[in-house]
Amino acid sequence: MGESDESRLGTARPVGSAGVPEEPAEQVAVSEAAAGGAGVSETAVDERATAGKKARPAKRKGSGLLETLLYVLGGVVVALLVHTFLLQSFYIPSESMQNTLLVDDYVVVNKLAYKLGPVERGDIVVFKGWNGEDTIKRVIGVGGDHVKCCDAKRRITVNGTPLDEEGKYLYPGAKPSDREFDVKVPMGRLWLMGDHRNNSADSRFYPDDGHYGTISEDDVTGRAFVRYWPLNRISLLSRPDTFSAVR
């Protein structure tokens, strides 16, 4: 931050009747002594010194503390605005997104992502889940999509296009799904699944909730776009090309 006006400009010296800065008390005393001290007593010198001190502007007490408090308050306000409208941090409490996200990983969620554009297949999103708690899963189908398990090769299909998930983000050794489903995703809703399909309670587990297990886009907090902790796992969470062929 820039310096205050006080610290930049310094303190002005007192000005005499002729517009010339007065000499400091010590210099006055020396000058008078050099002149022979005619008619000048020690009391007069002391009075001049006292007058000089009084003429100097007094430093503002507590100004540094006030500035510090204002900086702290400003930082808190900015942090609250960022947390409320832009970014939020979440930690991963379960194994449902392995190996993309491990237990106790931390991610940052962009809360403006879907204010500026649509939810897309392949995104990792945080949302209010089926039990009302913050949940993180991958978007497999968006409104209007036909999601199905499975084709002859046991692959999930979206609008008839099979998803090549193995070796991309699917947990090693896990099947795309042990549960069969055939759902037309309602408009404005999402079909979501964890990357560790053998250990994820996702849309497949709530077929009778009145929405075929889908989640409203309005319940999405935002898109997880970076994993920042632990430090040796820092990485961007990009959208895989698995979904690029889906129409």
MARFI-956754 format. One record per residue (C-alpha): x, y, z. Coordinates in steps of 0.25 Angstrom, whole numbers, padded with zeros to 4 digits, always signed. Last residue first. Layout:
<margus>
XYZ;...
</margus>
This chain:
<margus>
-0095-0140-0117;-0084-0147-0110;-0070-0148-0117;-0063-0138-0108;-0068-0146-0095;-0055-0154-0093;-0047-0141-0095;-0045-0139-0080;-0049-0126-0074;-0038-0120-0066;-0035-0121-0051;-0022-0113-0050;-0012-0119-0042;-0005-0118-0028;-0002-0132-0023;+0012-0130-0017;+0006-0118-0010;-0005-0126-0003;-0013-0118-0005;-0016-0109-0017;-0026-0117-0026;-0031-0107-0037;-0043-0105-0045;-0055-0110-0036;-0067-0104-0043;-0078-0097-0035;-0089-0098-0024;-0098-0106-0032;-0112-0107-0026;-0118-0098-0037;-0113-0108-0047;-0123-0118-0041;-0118-0132-0037;-0122-0145-0044;-0126-0158-0037;-0138-0161-0046;-0144-0148-0042;-0155-0153-0033;-0146-0159-0023;-0148-0173-0028;-0135-0175-0036;-0126-0170-0025;-0114-0179-0024;-0110-0178-0039;-0109-0162-0037;-0097-0164-0027;-0093-0173-0016;-0079-0175-0020;-0069-0187-0016;-0070-0197-0027;-0071-0185-0037;-0058-0178-0032;-0059-0167-0042;-0072-0162-0035;-0085-0160-0043;-0094-0149-0047;-0107-0148-0056;-0110-0133-0056;-0123-0125-0057;-0128-0112-0064;-0135-0120-0074;-0139-0134-0070;-0128-0145-0072;-0134-0157-0080;-0130-0169-0072;-0126-0184-0074;-0119-0190-0063;-0112-0202-0059;-0103-0204-0047;-0089-0210-0047;-0084-0197-0054;-0072-0192-0061;-0065-0204-0056;-0054-0202-0046;-0040-0208-0048;-0033-0194-0047;-0042-0183-0043;-0048-0176-0055;-0041-0163-0059;-0035-0166-0073;-0029-0180-0073;-0043-0186-0074;-0054-0175-0077;-0056-0177-0092;-0071-0173-0092;-0080-0179-0102;-0088-0170-0111;-0103-0174-0111;-0108-0160-0106;-0098-0163-0094;-0093-0177-0093;-0087-0184-0081;-0078-0196-0085;-0080-0210-0082;-0075-0215-0096;-0089-0219-0101;-0094-0205-0096;-0098-0201-0082;-0102-0194-0075;-0110-0182-0081;-0110-0167-0081;-0120-0160-0090;-0116-0145-0090;-0127-0134-0090;-0121-0127-0078;-0107-0131-0075;-0100-0144-0074;-0087-0150-0068;-0084-0138-0058;-0073-0143-0048;-0076-0143-0033;-0074-0134-0021;-0084-0133-0010;-0088-0122+0000;-0099-0127+0009;-0114-0127+0006;-0115-0143+0007;-0117-0144-0008;-0105-0134-0011;-0104-0119-0010;-0093-0117-0021;-0078-0117-0024;-0075-0120-0038;-0065-0128-0046;-0068-0125-0061;-0068-0136-0071;-0081-0132-0077;-0083-0117-0077;-0090-0107-0068;-0094-0095-0076;-0087-0082-0076;-0084-0069-0069;-0092-0071-0056;-0088-0085-0057;-0073-0083-0054;-0076-0071-0044;-0074-0080-0032;-0061-0085-0036;-0057-0096-0027;-0043-0098-0021;-0039-0112-0016;-0033-0119-0004;-0029-0133-0003;-0032-0140+0010;-0037-0153+0004;-0032-0154-0011;-0037-0147-0023;-0035-0152-0037;-0032-0166-0032;-0042-0166-0026;-0054-0158-0026;-0063-0166-0017;-0052-0168-0006;-0058-0159+0004;-0055-0146+0012;-0050-0137+0000;-0047-0123+0005;-0054-0110+0000;-0049-0096-0003;-0058-0085-0009;-0056-0075-0020;-0064-0064-0026;-0077-0059-0020;-0077-0062-0005;-0063-0066-0003;-0057-0054-0011;-0067-0044-0004;-0063-0050+0010;-0048-0049+0007;-0049-0035+0001;-0057-0030+0014;-0046-0037+0023;-0035-0030+0016;-0042-0017+0017;-0043-0019+0032;-0029-0022+0033;-0024-0010+0025;-0034-0001+0033;-0028-0007+0047;-0014-0004+0042;-0018+0010+0038;-0024+0013+0052;-0012+0007+0059;-0002+0016+0051;-0011+0028+0054;-0011+0025+0069;-0005+0038+0073;-0005+0049+0063;+0009+0056+0064;+0008+0070+0069;+0011+0082+0060;+0023+0090+0064;+0020+0103+0070;+0020+0098+0084;+0035+0093+0083;+0039+0107+0078;+0031+0114+0089;+0039+0105+0099;+0052+0108+0093;+0049+0123+0093;+0045+0122+0108;+0057+0115+0112;+0066+0126+0105;+0058+0137+0112;+0060+0129+0126;+0075+0128+0123;+0076+0143+0122;+0078+0152+0110;+0082+0167+0113;+0095+0166+0105;+0099+0151+0104;+0112+0155+0097;+0107+0153+0083;+0114+0139+0083;+0105+0135+0095;+0092+0140+0088;+0096+0131+0076;+0099+0119+0084;+0086+0120+0092;+0078+0121+0079;+0086+0109+0073;+0081+0100+0085;+0067+0105+0084;+0066+0102+0069;+0066+0114+0059;+0054+0120+0054;+0050+0118+0040;+0049+0131+0032;+0035+0137+0029;+0039+0150+0036;+0030+0147+0048;+0037+0134+0050;+0033+0120+0044;+0033+0107+0051;+0039+0095+0044;+0030+0086+0036;+0028+0071+0039;+0030+0060+0028;+0023+0060+0015;+0023+0045+0011;+0020+0039+0025;+0009+0049+0028;+0003+0047+0014;+0002+0032+0017;+0011+0022+0009;+0005+0014-0002;+0000+0000+0000;
</margus>
